[in-house]
Amino acid sequence: MTNMDDTEEKEETQVENEETHGVTGDQTQIPNGTAMMEPATHEDSKETDHIKDADDDKINKEQLDINANEGPSIEKGHEKVDAGDEKLCVQQENINIQEEGQGDQDSKQQGDQQQTSEGDTKNREQLENEKNIKNVEETNKDASAIINVEIKEKPKQSAEEVRHIDNDTKKSHHKVHRSKPTPVEKDSSFVKEVKREAKRVEDRLNPNRSHPSKPKKVKKGIFVSYSPDAGFLERKFVVETVRQLKENNLAEDIWFDKDEKNTDNPCWFSQRMEAVEKCRAAVLILSDSYFMCPVSVYEGKALLERQMVDASSVKVDLVLFSSLEETEIPRQYNHLLRTMVDLTAGIHAKKSLAEKTSVVIGSLMEDLEKYAVINSPPVPYTPPEHDFNGEYKKKKICQWSVGDLQEWLFKLGIKEFYRQSLAEGMVDGFLLMSVTDQDMIHHLGIESRVVRKKIMQQILLTLDKEHKQPDNWHLRARTQKSKSNSVYLVYDPADVRLAQNLKADLLKKGLQVIHHQKLGQSKEEFLQLNGPSIATATYVLVILTDSATNSPFVFHEVLFSDWLGKKIVTAMFHNIWHSLRPALKAVLGECPSVDFETKLYGESMDVLEHYIKPLRSVPGVVLEQAYLNKMADGLKPLGILANSTSPTEYTSDEAEPRVFISYQWDMQSKVEDIKRLLEANSFLCWADISPTMTQRGHSSMSTRSGHSHVDSSETLQSQIQRNMKAAAVVLCCITPKYMQSDNCVKDLTLAETLHKPIVPVMLRFCPWPPEGAPSQVRKIFVRLPSPPIDLSNEKLFKQNIHVVVERIRKVIVVPK
């Protein structure tokens, strides 16, 4: 009974403490209706109240049973049970749960042992209860502490919500009671449930509360376009203008390549043009250098192209920094001259550089604020560090800060007086790259010839060392000597079969042909893998198809080729001018282009060959000028060729075919039967079955030939090109030998390039998909919507020929 007395004393002490804090029965007394912080014991009782509300009668009954076993520690007949008693009820209920689990386990282990007397069992259970009661109290205490934190943070309106979840928890408790879990598991799940409900209530009461998430990177919308070849004074003006714009809450809205730290990157040109395509506003710093540098000229063209397509897509502001003596503003800029900031006329011409910068900021700031989306606060100016730590040795010159440059000059032994002149001018590595001897005299005040010479020599030596670094491969590629009669093919990987056919024809003409071998994991890696190959070529041939419109591979290779100074020519297989990216229009618009879309393939190849490898002489004095005129007419700038309203087309007396039949020579008689049946159903067909033309291909030993009445100057390949373009569908006659022939590869590749539907028929049995066919042929066959129609014997031929007719009829419209 000693244990029982101790338990009774503890309970009475707990009741007295709780009554002292004003807790009685089921309600908590809060004076004047105001909220106040409760002690931990009061919060425990408050939380227990939530548990008690749903099943109060059951708890009272269980409490009376416990009192009968323990002795008269609690007065019977009480109508209200205080908060401390309720906590004890919950504890005893948990003890009973654990006792039942333990009892089941003991019964399984003991088997048929005799049951102990009822009194002994109660004594044994009492000892176990006292041992477990401490664990239960600690667990409930921890859980109550966690719950108290959550409930204190919730508003009072969430009490009803928590009461509902408590009721659900108690229901789930009775289900768990049958499976006899440990009390810790029950309390742990209860705490988690209360946490989730508290969070849901808080979200409903505070819908505008933002959850922590990864901030989305906002694209910079204001682009600063300047000439990379600009002199020191113009560069300094650009740097100061950008700095003041950033100090006026545009720090995160300005895209300036110096601050993007990409001026030494092989993708520098591509990144500038991508920024041009995405910006919402642009500031153009005009000068003679601007209209003489290809990079800045392309940027201006791309911006004007965007405005031409959609006037509201981008806002362009012009700033004329210096008078134009060698160039003039193109007429395409005329609509922007009215709002241009002219620093060369009137009172602005005599102002200092700082004053000119202020004029530009005052004129453009109000307009540019409309296109800012980030509006970051001014960036505080950090003065250059005076502690020399050798960090400049790890950077390239273009990335040097003002402090890095000062340390470099200190290591060279330049006196502090001259170093101070550069520091006052805020000269860093970016500006140092454009400094000349005259700039040091007139703008930096370095009059000592010895000092100027020493600085210039050290700049050249440092650049020479950087030139040899592995990551500067693109700088070495720019000075690499190219091979004669070499062509680099630029194409999208989707056009690989067309590129392979074109490469084979160029190789036959004695040209060296190279193209990309690996794609890499990023644009930097892609250029690093294939850039050196581009540098070895004299000409770059760009294959224009629908796949090239938005191809990142074509985009980066074209811009890198132009940066290297390569001669670019385009092969227009599809007129995609109006869907080209603005940057590609700017670069390729004036490049020579060969029309492969409306001209015969053979004629177009002759024009391309003449451009890449011009003939020194043409046999026949009379034909020489006519030949040269023909070659010149076949080569036009891409912009003019694409916008031509009357392209030259091939004219012929014969009607255009509706079905192009691709086959191998060993099935010529059956192909003639198919052709005759199709034409009887009003499908005009073309198949080179006349014996008067030369052989086609080398591995197939084909005797396929074209119509004899066609002009003998037209080659078989030209006929195939022309007739397949005119056809509405390609009928592919499959045999084992056809799979291995050149006819199969060339015809199917051309059909896929021209986006012609293919209807396969099997004239001799072979497994499907064909196992021995080249990989590109297998890929084409696998992508076909239906398997081939079997015509491999006479019975199947008569049975399935109508299926061929019906399938072709679904693809094309029969002329009436």
ABEGO torsion letter per residue (X at the ends): XAAAAAAAAAAAAAAAAAAAAGBBEABBBBBGGBBBBBBAAAAAAAAAAAAAAABAAAAAAAAAAAAAAAEBABBBGBABBBAAAAAAAAAAAAAAAAAAAAAAAAAAAAEABBBBBAAAAAAAAAAAAAAAAAAAAAAAAAAAAAAAAAAAABBAAAAAAAAAAAAAAAAAAAAAAAAGBBAAAAAAAAAAAAAAAAAAAAAAABAABBBBBBBBBBBBABBBBBBAABBAAAAAAAAAAAAAAAAAGAAAABBBAAAAGAAABAAAAAAAAAAAAABABBBBBBBAAAAABAAAAAAAAAAAAAAAABAAABBBBBBBABBBAABBBBAAAAAAAAABBBAABEAAAABBAAAAAAAAAAAAAAAAAAABAAGBBBBBBBBBBABBAGAAAABBAAABBAAAAAAAAAAAGBBAAAAAAAAAAGBBAAAAAABBAAAAAAAAGBABAAAAAAAAAAAAAAAAAAAABAAAAAAAAAABBBBBGBBBBBBBAAAAAAAAAAAAAAAAAGBBBBBBABAEABAAAAAAAAAAAAAABABBBBBBBAAAAABAAAAAAAAAAAAAGBBBBBBBABBAAAABBAAAAAAAAABBBBBAAABBAAAAAAAAAAAABBBABBBEAAAAAAAAAAAAAABBBAAAAAABABBBBBBBABBBBABBBBBBAAAAAAAAAAAAAAAAAGBBBBBBABAABBBBEAAAGBABBBBAABBAABBAAAAAAAAAAABABBBBBBBAAAAABAAAAAAAAAAAAAGBBBBBBBABBBBOBBAABBAAAAAAAAABABBBBBAABAAAAAAAAAAAAAAAAAABBBBX
